Amino acid sequence: MAQSTIDQAKATSLDWLEKTNARFAKVSRDIWEFAELGLYEFKSSDLMVSELKSSGFTMERGQARMPTAFVGTYSHGSGKPMIGIVAEFDALPGLHLEKPNEPGHGCGHNIYGTGSLAAAIAVKEAMAKHHIDGTIKLFGTPSEDTHGGKVWMVREHVFDGSDVILGWHPMTQNKTSWGGTLAVQILEIDFHGQTAHAGAEPEKGRSAVDAMQIFTIACEFLREHMTEQMRIQYIFTAGGRAPNVVPDFAQCRMALRGPSMVAVEQLRSRDGGIDDCARAGALATGTRAEIKVIGAFYEDIPNKAGALLAYENMKATSAPKFTDEEKAFAKSKGYDFIDETIHESDDTKTRASHDTGDVSWMAPLISVRTTCKPKDCPGHHIDATAFYGMSIGQKGMIYAAKILAATSLDLMMDSEKLKAVTTEFKERLATAPPYHAVIPADSWPPIPKENPPDFQGPSPPA
């Protein structure tokens, strides 16, 4: 199809996004105020589904047993190619601006989900007006920060059939990259001992807390013998109830990160690895250790062709400028600089992990980052909550939506660009170890037992 036609289609999407800016700013603010934790995003899910329905999308809900999950689909003509966009909308605990210990959107998923929603509808508008063959899908994926809902959706084949999948994330700069992320396994380690009177009969007890302490001390020594990219982070989630009772139960939750899932699994299974450290704690204290995988996110399969394509659309779309009032608000929070630059695309690898990594093994993944908060503002922080709930975050959100929409239209209308992205994906996958779901086959997210009475989605599984 002629380049001018692609330009016209892009112009339709971008003009539509300009005209509906206020609409999606309100949606993002509503989700920001809902501030619902993972798997409890009932109002957020209903709102996004309502927006898609009113825009002509066919809806399916409740994927991978998660009532707040959804997939919105719009097809035209042959329905091929099929382009997917990922939307997240869960909040984080304890990051509310005014209510201590209440959830808040410190990771910006209120604008992440809304920006993806806006992009999908903008693509649909262009498809309908210009009679473009293809399918656009919006994947509503719950609980990225808490449970990694996409992992179960991958296991249940929700993303199957996608030719390319796009996502984005609010950050401190405008950039695309193909460096990827780290893999992670989230473990829950339970130690089971025996109670006794800690003063009168300590010899009859077997302390689960002692076992957990030995385990974590062994992990500290293990740090010296790991590759530099490996990370161990842990918290104690249970450690006894009274000091005069030998504790019969202790629990540790641990995140193991590394450059690949293979490297993470090797750190667990090697001689003197994480699993051996747990067994050592149990052996030394006469207790029993139980290790469960409660979450696991793969590293991204990089896609340079996709990153460069999104970069071209990023450059072709004006990056947002921030007003003196917005800059003054940032300074009031202690941040002196909001980055308006479009940075060159590169292969920088982040030190974070996300469940979108698993999606990247199912189809080529193109990731975009836009400026939605000032430089040096940390993620998962209450200051980030403030920026993601106001115009600074909303400007970056609409910019991201424009890039996602334009890139989606390139992939639908230019077979050579689509081929470049999909060919690279196949080549990288051919040299990678086989993907396997790390979470157990009988494992499911901890779904709430009941939905709120006003929730419009499916009931939780029996």
Stockholm file with secondary structure:
# STOCKHOLM 1.0

chainA/1-462         MAQSTIDQAKATSLDWLEKTNARFAKVSRDIWEFAELGLYEFKSSDLMVSELKSSGFTMERGQARMPTAFVGTYSHGSGKPMIGIVAEFDALPGLHLEKPNEPGHGCGHNIYGTGSLAAAIAVKEAMAKHHIDGTIKLFGTPSEDTHGGKVWMVREHVFDGSDVILGWHPMTQNKTSWGGTLAVQILEIDFHGQTAHAGAEPEKGRSAVDAMQIFTIACEFLREHMTEQMRIQYIFTAGGRAPNVVPDFAQCRMALRGPSMVAVEQLRSRDGGIDDCARAGALATGTRAEIKVIGAFYEDIPNKAGALLAYENMKATSAPKFTDEEKAFAKSKGYDFIDETIHESDDTKTRASHDTGDVSWMAPLISVRTTCKPKDCPGHHIDATAFYGMSIGQKGMIYAAKILAATSLDLMMDSEKLKAVTTEFKERLATAPPYHAVIPADSWPPIPKENPPDFQGPSPPA
#=GR chainA/1-462 SS CCHHHHHHHHHHHHHHHHHTHHHHHHHHHHHHHHCCBTTCCHHHHHHHHHHHHHTTCEEEECGGGCTTCEEEEEEETTCCSEEEEEECCCBBTTCCSSSTTSCBCTTCHHHHHHHHHHHHHHHHHHHHHHTCCEEEEEEECCCTTTTCHHHHHHHTTTTTTCSEEEEEEEESSBEEBSCCCCEEEEEEEEEECBCCBTTTCGGGCBCHHHHHHHHHHHHHHHGGGSCTTCEEEEEEEEECSCTTBCCSEEEEEEEEEESSHHHHHHHHHSTTSHHHHHHHHHHHHTCEEEEEEEEEECCCCCCHHHHHHHHHHHHHSCCCCCCHHHHHHHHHTTCCCCCCCBCCCBCCCCSCCCTHHHHTTTSCEEEEEEECSCTTCCSSSHHHHHHHTSHHHHHHHHHHHHHHHHHHHHHHHCHHHHHHHHHHHHHHHHTSCCCCCCSCTTCCCCCCSSCCTTCCSCCCCC
#=GC SS_cons         CCHHHHHHHHHHHHHHHHHTHHHHHHHHHHHHHHCCBTTCCHHHHHHHHHHHHHTTCEEEECGGGCTTCEEEEEEETTCCSEEEEEECCCBBTTCCSSSTTSCBCTTCHHHHHHHHHHHHHHHHHHHHHHTCCEEEEEEECCCTTTTCHHHHHHHTTTTTTCSEEEEEEEESSBEEBSCCCCEEEEEEEEEECBCCBTTTCGGGCBCHHHHHHHHHHHHHHHGGGSCTTCEEEEEEEEECSCTTBCCSEEEEEEEEEESSHHHHHHHHHSTTSHHHHHHHHHHHHTCEEEEEEEEEECCCCCCHHHHHHHHHHHHHSCCCCCCHHHHHHHHHTTCCCCCCCBCCCBCCCCSCCCTHHHHTTTSCEEEEEEECSCTTCCSSSHHHHHHHTSHHHHHHHHHHHHHHHHHHHHHHHCHHHHHHHHHHHHHHHHTSCCCCCCSCTTCCCCCCSSCCTTCCSCCCCC
//
